[in-house]
Structures are given as C-alpha cells and as structure tokens.
Amino acid sequence: MKTLLLLLGTFILTISPLQAFQNIQIIPKPVLVSEKPGSFNLNENLSIYISSDDLRSEAEFLNDLLFATNWKGYPIIISDVLPKTDFISLSLSSEIDHDETYSLSVTNQGVTISGGSRAGIFFGIQSLRQLLPTEIEHTDPSLVPNNINWEIPAVEISDVPRFEYRGMHLDVARHFFPVEFVKRYIDFLAMYKYNRFHWHLTEDQGWRIEIKKYPKLTEIGGWRDSTLIGNYGTGKYDGIRYGGFYTQEEVKEIVAYAADRHITVIPEIEMPGHSSAALAAYPEFGCFDKEYSVATTWGVFEDIYCPSEATFSFLEDVLDEVIELFPSEYIHIGGDEAPKKQWEESPIAQQVIEREGLKDEHELQSYFIERIEQYLNSKGRQIIGWDEIMEGGLAPGATVMSWRGESGGIEAAKMGHDVIMTPNASNYFDHFQAEPTIEEPISIGGLTTLQDVYGYEPVPEELSEEEAKYVIGSQGNVWTEYMHSGAKVEYMAFPRAIALSEVLWSPVDQRNWELFLERLQVTFDRLDILGVNYAKHLRK
Ligand code: ACM
C-alpha cells in the first residue's frame, strides 16, 4: 500500500488528471491509472488464461461479458497455458496481500489481471469491461454494429478499495420484485464493485421469505388486501390484493448468483417492530389477543413482537432457517422504529422488565436484541441493527447502521463498535433527486441530489484516527413504498448508487465532481445499451 501511495504521488506530479483520464473512464475511479502508448485489439484468436482452476468461475463470467464480440470462436477458450499473444490472463498473486486489490495491465500483446483473491480478479474484470467500447454491453449480438473495433487502450492500473463494506439495500417488502429483477440489480452492484447486498425481507406490509416451519408467514403475511394510492395521507386505497415471496430455492439461487459476483447477501429480518405481517400470520407472538393485519399503508405501526419465551423460540426457529440459506457473517435484525406503547400496556412485557431488572421499555428492547445477538453468536454469526438498537444499551458485538443522521454511528464508533454509515440526508435513494416539479415521479419526500451523494464523506470529522477505523463503510438505501416496479427502482437508484460507489471505493483526495460527471456520461452509454431506466437529469 505504501508503494502504491508513493507511486501515486509521482504520478500526480507528472500528469494532470484531465490528461490522465482522457481514455480511461472507469467508475469507481481506480487508485492509480497510468496510460501507455498503444492498445490491444481483441480478435478471434483470443484465449482466457487462468493461473488456477479456482478462477474458472471468473473466466466464465468474463467469457459471458465478451459475448457481444460474437466471434466465430465463441465461447472463448479457457486455458491453463499462457499464450504469447492474444490473451486475457487472470492470475492469483501471493504478493498482493489485500483481499480485494487487483492490478490490470494492457499491452499490445494482451491483458493481465492479477489479484490477491478471486474477488480482486473479479474487480479487475469489471474495470476491463469499462475499458472496452461501450457496445460490449450488448447481450444480443444481432444489435451490435458490425464495424466495432474491439480496442483496449494500453494502461497500467493498480487498485484497492477504500472501504471494506460497500453496500446497497433493497426493500422488497413494501413492493415485491421478482427474482429476475433482483439478479439484474445485483448485476449493476457488481458493475460498480459493491460487495454487500442488504436484502430487506420482512415488513409490516409483507413477509417475503419462505420459512418452512411457519408457512403462514408467507401464506398470510406475504399478502395485503389493498395498497395506499398516492402520498401518505390521501386515505385512498386501490382495493387490490398484493404480495409475493421468495421460496427457499429462489433465495439460494439469488445468494449463489451474488456470490459468483463477489457480493454477500445480508438478509434483514425485522424485530421487534415492523412486524405486522408476521403477527397477522401468528398473532400468538404479539402481546394482545387482537386481530393483526398486513399493513396497507406506510409508516410506523404500534404492533410489535411480545418479549415472551414463545416469541424467542419462534424467532430462533426463523433464524435457524435464515442462516442455513445465507452464509453471510452478518444477519441484520432491524431494530428501528419500534414504538413501545404495547409493551407499556402489556402485563407480559412488564413482567419481563421486572424479572430482568430493566429500567424501562428501551432497556427491554436492548434485552430483546441482546438475546437474539447471543443466539446468532452461538451460531457463529454477528448482528447488524439500525441505530435505535443503542437506545437502551448497545448489544456487545453489534454493528450499528446509522440512518438517523450520523450521531448514532459516531457514538457507536467511540464505543468501539463497527459502524456502517447510511445517513438519510445523503444515502436514502427514495428521496427526490431533483426539485419535485410536476416532472418528478412520486416519492417519499426529501431531496438528495447526485451531488449530495457524491459529496458524502462516511468518516465524520468528530472521530479520531483510531475511532475512524470503526467506520467500515457505507450503504445506499432503497425503500420502495413509492416504487411499484423495477423500472422505478432503477430510476431512483441510478445514478445515485454509481456516485456512492466512488465514495466507497476511491481515495477521498481523488474525488472530483466535474471529472466524475464526464466519466458518468460514458457509463450512461453503457446503461442505455443495458436498458436501464436511470434518472437522466445530468445526462449531457
Ligand atoms: C429506516 O429507515 N427506518 C431504517
């Protein structure tokens, strides 16, 4: 890393950024880019070399990516013998010690990608993709113009991410998105070198993951009778039954698909609040003998799991199935927006407060979260929770996702807890991205422009260097109350997620809004070919 920084220093002195990136338009911007004379032309003699059979999946991914070139020789030969010319070489290097680091070298003879791990190689492939003509994005060869020169500029790239945790979130509960869309979303995250997909699977408005021991979670909890029309407060409903869920087979398919793209899927199973759908299916886990229903409007609801032994057994059973499906070290247990009114009124909840010597209902929430943390720890997993989990005392090993601004994250980092910054002002992609004129589609409100996202700095000034190490990364959140379709998700998420990818990956002193906007135009060309419904406010 030190050598890399030294090299970088020399590089900045000799070449101005504008010159340096004339041809190289990669997002997120690599740490070190040095353009060379010459280029490499892909032709029908190309073969992909792998230094180890472990790289076969990355080679196949690359092979699929090059499909648009539509050579006679497709699929491309994958070989363990390195030819003298016309190669793309993928090689694991024991000299590269950071897991996600890679180097990429293009000469007249071929392309060499080295990485310390399969993930590094994969990120190198994503950079190579952005060195190729944008037409490489075609998946239908009949649409590729036949005069394309598949030329790659000669270059040396050395690259390493700034943050370990680079996340995007998707709420599939307020609206449900089919497997094919979730895969497409993961494809775009991979393109911009994200490595975490936070999948928000349970909510008041729908439970979206099959749990075999509790089939009513999806039979009943997966469906609502109606949905609010227009913004909150209209009082108008569409009267249409709405829902859906992912079978465990589909979940496995998505987790494997993401893993092939070096993205870990973190499931979120909300508790103790945001649980109306679960309680509609199994009212015995609420505090009152009343009718619970799957919510048809948005907001925060009073219905909450009762902290009874029966509820803990239920949640442990659910989590047992969840951890079988998700290899992720982290399991997100929610913890946000849990009103305490029902606990104040419930004799069962009050007995637990007394039995455990707790001060109040906030401490009861902490007791609840700590029990779940202990259970997950016993299975070798760690919890992430929204910053409300700090209110009655923070569970000992919890990672805090700071969303109500940064103060929760700052406090948690000072206490020595890992933190993921996702403050709503800059990281909530359900907000408007331009002044809400008549042309902007309906949204939850707020205004978070592309420049707001690009300008976000995940490490707050209040933290010392030592404390700052606890900020492991940041994430963009896509809550879908007002996103009824995949096309709308794309409109809200892109290009904001693209701007955030650079915040997460690139050195902070290399961030430059004007140059980013230039590079963004090239990425827009790619997204056009991929048919992405991104927001075009800054399309030139
Ligand atoms: C949240 O936005 N309620 C985490």
Residues whose N, C-alpha, C, O or C-beta is under 5 A from the ligand:
A	BS01	ACM	D336 W386 W403
